[in-house]
């Protein structure tokens, strides 16, 4: 599967009043809404994509470490 590389961040929680869990929830909801609009109700691939983004973020933040 071809994943679009993006980064989910909170930037500065004091300024933007958000949390990483909310950002992932918002991304999940947006992707599912788009997929359901096209008639696709399989959310498992969305979870896989978000896990890919999570691991990508870890690998980017800890560039010299492999998880």
C-alpha positions as CSV (number, residue, x, y, z in Angstrom):
1,X,0.0,0.0,0.0
2,X,1.2,3.5,-0.8
3,X,1.0,5.7,2.3
4,X,1.2,9.5,2.1
5,X,4.0,10.6,4.5
6,X,2.7,13.2,6.9
7,X,3.6,14.2,10.4
8,X,1.0,14.5,13.2
9,X,2.2,17.0,15.9
10,X,0.9,19.1,18.7
11,X,3.5,21.9,18.2
12,X,3.1,24.0,21.3
13,X,0.4,22.7,23.6
14,X,0.3,25.9,25.5
15,X,-0.5,27.9,22.4
16,X,-2.7,25.6,20.4
17,X,-4.5,23.9,23.3
18,X,-4.5,20.4,21.9
19,X,-3.0,17.0,22.6
20,X,-1.4,14.3,20.4
21,X,-4.3,12.0,21.2
22,X,-6.8,14.6,19.9
23,X,-4.8,15.1,16.7
24,X,-4.8,11.3,16.0
25,X,-8.5,11.2,16.7
26,X,-9.2,14.1,14.3
27,X,-7.1,12.4,11.6
28,X,-8.9,9.1,12.1
29,X,-12.3,10.8,11.9
30,X,-11.4,12.7,8.8
31,X,-10.0,9.6,6.9
32,X,-13.0,7.5,7.9
33,X,-15.5,10.2,6.9
34,X,-13.8,10.4,3.5
35,X,-13.7,6.6,3.0
36,X,-17.3,6.1,4.1
37,X,-18.3,8.8,1.6
38,X,-16.8,6.5,-1.1
39,X,-18.6,3.5,0.4
40,X,-15.6,1.9,2.2
41,X,-16.4,1.0,5.8
42,X,-13.2,-1.0,6.6
43,X,-11.5,1.0,9.4
44,X,-8.7,-1.6,9.9
45,X,-6.6,0.0,7.1
46,X,-7.1,3.4,8.8
47,X,-5.7,2.0,12.0
48,X,-2.8,0.5,10.1
49,X,-2.1,3.9,8.4
50,X,-2.2,5.7,11.8
51,X,0.2,3.2,13.2
52,X,2.5,3.7,10.3
53,X,2.4,7.5,11.0
54,X,3.1,6.9,14.7
55,X,6.2,4.8,13.8
56,X,7.3,7.3,11.2
57,X,7.1,10.0,13.8
58,X,9.1,8.0,16.3
59,X,11.8,7.3,13.7
60,X,11.9,10.9,12.6
61,X,12.2,12.2,16.2
62,X,14.9,9.6,17.1
63,X,16.6,9.6,13.7
64,X,19.6,7.5,14.7
65,X,17.5,4.8,16.5
66,X,15.5,2.1,15.0
67,X,12.3,0.9,16.7
